[in-house]
Amino acid sequence: MATYKKRGYKPKTEKEKVEKIEENSTTAEVFNTLDESANKAEDWVGKNQKGIFVIVGLAAVIALGYLGYNKFIAEPKAQEAMNEMYTAQKYFDEAVVGSNKDSLYTLAINGGEGKYGMVDIVNEYGSTPAGNLANYYAGMAYLNIKDYTNAVKYLSDFSTDDSVLGPIAKGGIGDAFVQLNQLEDALGYYEQAISASANDYTTPMYLLKAANVAQSLDMTDKALQYYKRIKSEFSSSDQAKNIDTFIGRAEASN
């Protein structure tokens, strides 16, 4: 059982002196572990007692600075980015439903009417939500004009937790890699699209694409797994309409 010693207690016996030395030695090792720049426990304590007030002061300054940055810099910059992106997004939307797709997608990428394109938004406002979203628009636009390398570049820089946009971005990278004949990479991104979110729209679409690529890579077991998942989990989807044909073809080649 440990013996409690009052503050100011002085060891009397030789044994107690040895114990006191060992105790001080252990304490010094602890302090040295916490701050490798100090050679003695006393140095560490002295430095950190003074530093505590500095750290607290810095924490307050950082907190106030963060709030000030958000209020007076980040929020206005984010709003400015959204305003700047309006015209480029309009071109993109028109390309999706219009007939002159290539020129409209190119305008969405590079800008027009003296306004920024998506690439400009990324370069000027990359740290804002609009800058992040511009990566998605730029990547999908490049994919549609068959510039697959840039499609991969910009879609890879897009990040989101959205249950639809997330899988579509990953799937878009997969589509680009298919066109670049990098099928292993394509399969990996289709699988990321599948795991990113389970929903009735993107999941069966990328299950079918992953299965077809797996089949091309002679990964028949994996292809069958994905085909059968479409049949069992997404039987009402468009991808399930001819799924028995795909399953039969895969089983015949197995």
C-alpha positions as CSV (number, residue, x, y, z in Angstrom):
1,M,0.0,0.0,0.0
2,A,1.4,3.4,-1.0
3,T,2.3,5.8,1.8
4,Y,1.0,9.3,1.5
5,K,3.7,12.0,2.2
6,K,2.8,15.5,3.1
7,R,4.1,18.4,1.1
8,G,7.5,19.5,2.4
9,Y,8.2,16.1,3.8
10,K,11.9,15.3,3.9
11,P,13.2,11.8,3.7
12,K,15.0,10.6,6.8
13,T,16.3,7.1,6.1
14,E,18.6,6.1,3.3
15,K,15.9,4.0,1.8
16,E,13.5,7.0,1.7
17,K,16.2,9.1,0.0
18,V,16.7,6.5,-2.7
19,E,12.9,6.3,-3.2
20,K,12.7,10.1,-3.5
21,I,15.5,10.2,-6.1
22,E,13.8,7.5,-8.1
23,E,10.5,9.4,-7.9
24,N,12.0,12.6,-9.1
25,S,13.8,10.7,-11.9
26,T,10.5,9.2,-13.1
27,T,8.8,12.6,-13.1
28,A,11.6,14.0,-15.1
29,E,11.2,11.3,-17.7
30,V,7.5,12.0,-18.0
31,F,8.1,15.7,-18.6
32,N,10.9,14.9,-21.1
33,T,8.5,12.7,-23.0
34,L,6.0,15.4,-23.2
35,D,8.5,18.0,-24.6
36,E,11.6,16.6,-26.2
37,S,13.2,20.0,-26.4
38,A,13.5,20.2,-22.6
39,N,16.5,18.5,-21.0
40,K,15.1,18.6,-17.4
41,A,11.7,18.3,-15.9
42,E,12.1,21.7,-14.3
43,D,12.8,23.4,-17.7
44,W,9.7,21.8,-19.2
45,V,7.4,22.9,-16.3
46,G,8.8,26.5,-16.4
47,K,8.4,26.9,-20.1
48,N,4.9,25.5,-20.2
49,Q,3.6,27.5,-17.3
50,K,4.4,30.6,-19.2
51,G,3.2,29.1,-22.5
52,I,-0.2,28.2,-21.2
53,F,-1.3,31.8,-21.2
54,V,0.1,32.2,-24.7
55,I,-1.7,29.1,-26.0
56,V,-5.0,30.3,-24.4
57,G,-4.5,33.7,-26.0
58,L,-3.7,32.2,-29.4
59,A,-6.8,30.0,-29.2
60,A,-9.0,33.0,-28.6
61,V,-7.4,34.9,-31.5
62,I,-7.8,32.0,-33.8
63,A,-11.4,31.5,-32.9
64,L,-12.2,35.2,-33.4
65,G,-10.2,35.2,-36.6
66,Y,-12.1,32.2,-37.9
67,L,-15.4,33.8,-37.1
68,G,-14.3,37.0,-38.7
69,Y,-13.0,35.2,-41.8
70,N,-16.3,33.4,-42.3
71,K,-18.4,36.6,-41.8
72,F,-16.4,39.1,-43.8
73,I,-14.4,37.0,-46.3
74,A,-15.6,33.5,-46.8
75,E,-19.3,34.2,-47.0
76,P,-19.0,37.1,-49.4
77,K,-16.5,35.2,-51.5
78,A,-18.9,32.2,-51.7
79,Q,-21.8,34.4,-52.7
80,E,-19.6,36.1,-55.3
81,A,-18.6,32.7,-56.7
82,M,-22.2,31.6,-57.0
83,N,-23.0,34.8,-58.9
84,E,-20.1,34.4,-61.2
85,M,-21.1,30.8,-62.0
86,Y,-24.6,31.7,-63.1
87,T,-23.8,32.1,-66.9
88,A,-21.6,29.0,-67.1
89,Q,-24.3,26.9,-65.4
90,K,-26.8,28.3,-67.8
91,Y,-24.7,27.1,-70.7
92,F,-24.4,23.6,-69.1
93,D,-28.1,23.3,-68.6
94,E,-28.8,24.4,-72.2
95,A,-26.3,21.8,-73.4
96,V,-28.1,19.0,-71.5
97,V,-31.4,19.7,-73.2
98,G,-30.2,21.4,-76.4
99,S,-29.0,20.2,-79.8
100,N,-25.8,22.2,-80.1
101,K,-24.2,20.3,-77.3
102,D,-20.5,20.5,-78.0
103,S,-20.4,24.3,-78.3
104,L,-22.6,24.8,-75.3
105,Y,-20.5,22.5,-73.1
106,T,-17.4,24.3,-74.3
107,L,-18.9,27.6,-73.3
108,A,-19.8,26.2,-69.9
109,I,-16.1,25.2,-69.5
110,N,-14.4,28.3,-70.9
111,G,-17.1,31.0,-70.4
112,G,-18.8,33.4,-72.8
113,E,-20.4,36.8,-72.9
114,G,-17.4,38.1,-70.8
115,K,-18.3,35.8,-68.0
116,Y,-16.3,33.1,-66.3
117,G,-16.5,29.4,-67.3
118,M,-16.4,26.5,-64.9
119,V,-12.6,26.3,-65.1
120,D,-12.3,29.9,-64.2
121,I,-14.6,29.4,-61.2
122,V,-12.4,26.5,-60.0
123,N,-9.2,28.6,-60.4
124,E,-10.6,31.7,-58.7
125,Y,-13.0,30.3,-56.1
126,G,-11.7,26.7,-55.6
127,S,-12.1,27.0,-51.8
128,T,-15.8,27.9,-52.0
129,P,-18.8,25.5,-52.4
130,A,-19.3,27.0,-55.9
131,G,-15.7,26.3,-56.7
132,N,-16.1,22.7,-55.7
133,L,-19.3,22.3,-57.6
134,A,-17.6,23.8,-60.7
135,N,-15.3,20.8,-60.7
136,Y,-18.3,18.6,-61.2
137,Y,-19.8,20.7,-64.0
138,A,-16.4,21.1,-65.7
139,G,-15.7,17.3,-65.4
140,M,-19.1,16.3,-66.9
141,A,-18.8,18.9,-69.7
142,Y,-15.4,17.6,-70.6
143,L,-16.8,14.0,-70.5
144,N,-19.5,15.1,-73.0
145,I,-17.1,16.7,-75.4
146,K,-14.9,13.6,-75.2
147,D,-11.9,15.2,-73.4
148,Y,-11.6,12.2,-71.1
149,T,-8.3,13.2,-69.4
150,N,-9.7,16.5,-68.2
151,A,-13.0,14.8,-67.2
152,V,-11.1,12.5,-64.8
153,K,-9.1,15.5,-63.5
154,Y,-12.0,17.7,-62.6
155,L,-14.4,15.0,-61.4
156,S,-11.6,13.7,-59.2
157,D,-11.4,17.1,-57.5
158,F,-15.1,17.2,-56.8
159,S,-16.2,16.1,-53.3
160,T,-19.7,15.7,-52.0
161,D,-21.9,13.7,-49.7
162,D,-24.9,14.0,-52.0
163,S,-26.5,10.7,-52.6
164,V,-26.9,11.2,-56.3
165,L,-24.1,13.6,-57.4
166,G,-21.5,11.6,-55.5
167,P,-22.2,8.3,-57.4
168,I,-22.6,10.2,-60.7
169,A,-19.2,11.9,-60.3
170,K,-17.5,8.5,-59.6
171,G,-19.4,6.9,-62.4
172,G,-18.4,9.7,-64.8
173,I,-14.7,8.9,-64.0
174,G,-15.5,5.3,-64.7
175,D,-17.0,6.3,-68.1
176,A,-13.9,8.3,-68.9
177,F,-11.6,5.4,-68.1
178,V,-13.7,3.1,-70.3
179,Q,-13.2,5.4,-73.2
180,L,-9.4,5.6,-72.4
181,N,-9.5,1.8,-72.4
182,Q,-8.4,1.6,-68.8
183,L,-10.9,-1.0,-67.8
184,E,-9.5,-1.9,-64.4
185,D,-9.7,1.7,-63.4
186,A,-13.1,2.0,-64.8
187,L,-14.3,-1.0,-62.8
188,G,-12.9,0.5,-59.6
189,Y,-14.7,3.7,-60.0
190,Y,-18.0,2.0,-60.9
191,E,-17.7,0.1,-57.7
192,Q,-17.1,3.3,-55.8
193,A,-20.2,4.7,-57.4
194,I,-22.2,1.6,-56.3
195,S,-20.9,1.9,-52.7
196,A,-21.3,5.7,-52.4
197,S,-25.1,5.5,-52.2
198,A,-27.8,2.9,-52.5
199,N,-30.7,4.3,-54.5
200,D,-33.0,3.2,-57.3
201,Y,-31.5,5.6,-59.9
202,T,-27.7,5.4,-59.8
203,T,-27.1,2.0,-58.1
204,P,-28.6,-0.3,-60.8
205,M,-27.0,1.9,-63.5
206,Y,-23.5,1.4,-62.2
207,L,-24.1,-2.2,-61.2
208,L,-24.8,-2.9,-64.9
209,K,-21.8,-0.9,-66.1
210,A,-19.6,-2.6,-63.5
211,A,-20.9,-6.0,-64.5
212,N,-20.3,-5.4,-68.2
213,V,-16.7,-4.2,-67.6
214,A,-16.1,-7.2,-65.3
215,Q,-17.3,-9.5,-68.0
216,S,-14.9,-7.8,-70.5
217,L,-12.1,-8.4,-68.0
218,D,-13.1,-12.1,-67.8
219,M,-14.2,-11.6,-64.2
220,T,-17.3,-13.6,-64.7
221,D,-18.1,-14.4,-61.1
222,K,-18.1,-10.7,-60.2
223,A,-20.1,-9.9,-63.3
224,L,-22.7,-12.5,-62.3
225,Q,-22.8,-11.1,-58.8
226,Y,-23.7,-7.6,-60.1
227,Y,-26.2,-8.9,-62.7
228,K,-28.0,-10.9,-60.0
229,R,-28.0,-8.0,-57.6
230,I,-29.9,-6.0,-60.2
231,K,-32.4,-8.7,-60.7
232,S,-33.0,-9.2,-56.9
233,E,-32.8,-5.7,-55.6
234,F,-33.8,-3.5,-58.6
235,S,-36.2,-5.6,-60.5
236,S,-38.3,-2.5,-61.6
237,S,-35.3,-0.6,-63.0
238,D,-34.6,-0.1,-66.7
239,Q,-31.4,-2.1,-66.2
240,A,-33.4,-5.1,-65.1
241,K,-35.4,-5.4,-68.3
242,N,-33.0,-7.7,-70.1
243,I,-31.1,-8.9,-67.1
244,D,-31.8,-12.6,-67.6
245,T,-30.1,-12.3,-71.0
246,F,-27.0,-10.9,-69.3
247,I,-27.0,-13.5,-66.6
248,G,-27.4,-16.3,-69.2
249,R,-24.5,-15.0,-71.2
250,A,-22.3,-14.7,-68.2
251,E,-23.2,-18.2,-67.0
252,A,-22.5,-19.7,-70.4
253,S,-19.0,-18.2,-70.4
254,N,-18.2,-19.2,-66.9
